[in-house]
Every structure is written in C-alpha cells, then in structure tokens.
Amino acid sequence: MAQTSTELDPGAAVVETPATSPSHDLHETTAGEEHASGLPQFEFSHWPGQIFWLLIVFVILYVVLSKLFLPRVGGAIEARAAKIEGDLTDARAARDEAERQSAEAAAELAAARARAQKTAAEAKAAAKAEADARNAAEEAKLGERLAEAEAAIKAGRERAMANVRTVAADTAEAIVEKLSGQAATRAEVDAAIARTAA
C-alpha cells in the first residue's frame, strides 16, 4: 500500500514514498553496512587484534597440551610399551622354559627307550640262554637214552645172533645126523657155520 506524505518544499510536487516497516528498515540498514564494509574478519584493520588473540589462544593451548595432556598420554604410551616389553620378556622366558622342558622330556624318553630296549634285550638273551640250557639238557638226556637204546639193541642183536648160531648149530647137527646117520660134533658144526658166515 502506498502512503502519500507531503513534504514541505515550496514549489515541489507531492512525492509518494512507499510505506516501510521498522524490521524492513533494520534489514536494509544492516545489509547496506555489510555491502559497504564487508565481513569484519577480512578487513585489514581488524587483523592485528585477530592475530594477537590467535597467538594468545595458541600459547594457552600449547601450554595446556604440553604440560597437562601430553605428559599423561606419553606416560600411558610408555607404560603400555613397558607392559608390552615385559609381556614379551615373559613370553620369551616361557618359550625358553617350554623348550628346555621339551628337551628334557625328549632326553628322558630316549633314556627310557634305551632302558626298555636294554631290558628287552637282556630278557631275550636270558630266555634264549635258558632255552639253550634246557635244549642242551634235553639233548643230553636224549643222547643218554639213545646210547642206552643202541647198547640195548646191540646187546639184543648179539643175543639174537648167538641164539641164531645156537639154533643154526642145533639145526645143522640134526640135519647132518638125519642125512648121514652119524652125529656131528659141536666143533665141526661151529667151524662149518663160521666158514659159511665168512
């Protein structure tokens, strides 16, 4: 809506000006100043103060970080590094101990195997010696029995041969007596048998 206002100017015509609200006027004023002067942080006249405060804030942050936070962080890092190093040392010691115990166990196992093999060899040798002794004793008994049997067989054969000679002599005497009608003497019959056997 346009409002008319009469300005007191002799000889001037009546000029109409648009109606404005107070907020509209304020906005126009601020925008006009910004366009006229730009952002204050980019104006060179404000830079020395900004640099001064930047340096003050930097120094304060540097002091706070270097004196308060960084020592804590550094201490935590050092403590963590020391713990890791200690854990590594413990792990190395545990590994060395495990290797030592493994070597001892292997040595004990090898010694036990050697003892077992030695015991087995001794038992085998003792069993073999005992078996050999039993075999020798049995062979000796068998040898004695065989010798006794051979002697008995020889004696039996000699007796049988003696009996055969006696039977042959008796038979020869009977045959000679029957054939010739005369009895032959025992010495003649034995001589004839001996000639026949030779």
Buried (B, 14 or more C-beta within 10 A) or exposed (E): EEEEEEEEEEEEEEEEEEEEEEEEEEEEEEEEEEEEEEEEEEEEEEEEEEEEEEEEEEEEEEEEEEEEEEEEEEEEEEEEEEEEEEEEEEEEEEEEEEEEEEEEEEEEEEEEEEEEEEEEEEEEEEEEEEEEEEEEEEEEEEEEEEEEEEEEEEEEEEEEEEEEBEEBBEEBBEEBEEEEEEEBEEEEBBEBBEEEEE
